[in-house]
Amino acid sequence: MPGELGLLRTIATVATACALLIGTAASLRAETTAERVLREGKIVIGISNGAPWGFRGAGGEPEGFHPDLIKAAFKGLGVGQVDIVVTEFGALIPGLTAQRFDAIAAGLYITPQRCELVAFSDPDLKLADAALVAKGNPKNVHSYAQIAANPEIRFGIGRGSTTAKNAAAAGVPDTNMLLFPDIQSNVSALLTGRIDVAAFSAPTVARILSDDNVEGIERALPFQGLQENGKERYGYSAIAFRKEDGDLRDMYNSRLKLLKSDGTLAHIMAKNGFSDQEAAPDLTSEQVCAGQG
């Protein structure tokens, strides 16, 4: 009948339009970060320009433990270009979420608070806190507990760093902490006598002291960091990605496993001043975020 025929034609027209809309929507789907990185063969990383984590080398190329690790991981995926954006440590996560770069490669520790903001890779290193003092350790500093108990000890630490959080958890009040934006300014304050002690991760301290141009300071030995149930608290470093870029993080994690198994990670660790003692145990970022390890 004419009426039924018209109805059928209308239904067919609507169905065709819906199919076209669905097809158009699919074709207009936003490209993910992982897809773009693979298509362009390039990844942009944020660093805070501090050895041994990530810094700009003499030729302007990204160097340090985490840039080296990213280059090795993504090279096998056809991503041969690693560009860097240098910013203050405290601006790394805001810069990541603002899409200034695709990942953070700057010795960022996995913490429950940061786990709420970014998608961490699985941990690559296990790290303890350490301290630098003037030659001879004139204030005889050997623990966070001492610094907390003596307001006359001038204490320098990285703004937003895990060592700062550990010191606070060990009882060091904010009024006793002088915060610095990067490793260089913290060390400079110690060298010029503005502070009595500066805290970093143990490998960072070793890297600082390996510089022949640095004189007049030494590692405080022994040094007791944050204690929990009679044991030293360790930190775990990792690469950080945006929450919505879980596929990029997972792709990196799969490569990280290969680098661990074939010895590449161990080679990169040794190149950047890390020892076997800093090798991360077989933990996932989810486990570390949950306080395990």
Protein Blocks (a to p, Z undefined) as FASTA:
>chain_A
ZZlmmmmmmmmmmmmmmmmmmmmmmmmpccdfklmmmmnopacdddehiafkbccdfkop
aedjklmmmmmmmmmnopabccdddddfklmmmmmmnopafbdcehpacdfklmmmmccd
ddfbdcdddddddehilnopabfklmmmmmkbccdddehiaklmmmmmnopafklpccdf
bfklmmmmmmnopambdcddfklmmmmmmpmkbghiacddddddddeehiacdddddddd
dfklmmmmmmmmmmmmmmmmnommmmmmmmnopafklpccdddfklmmnopZZ
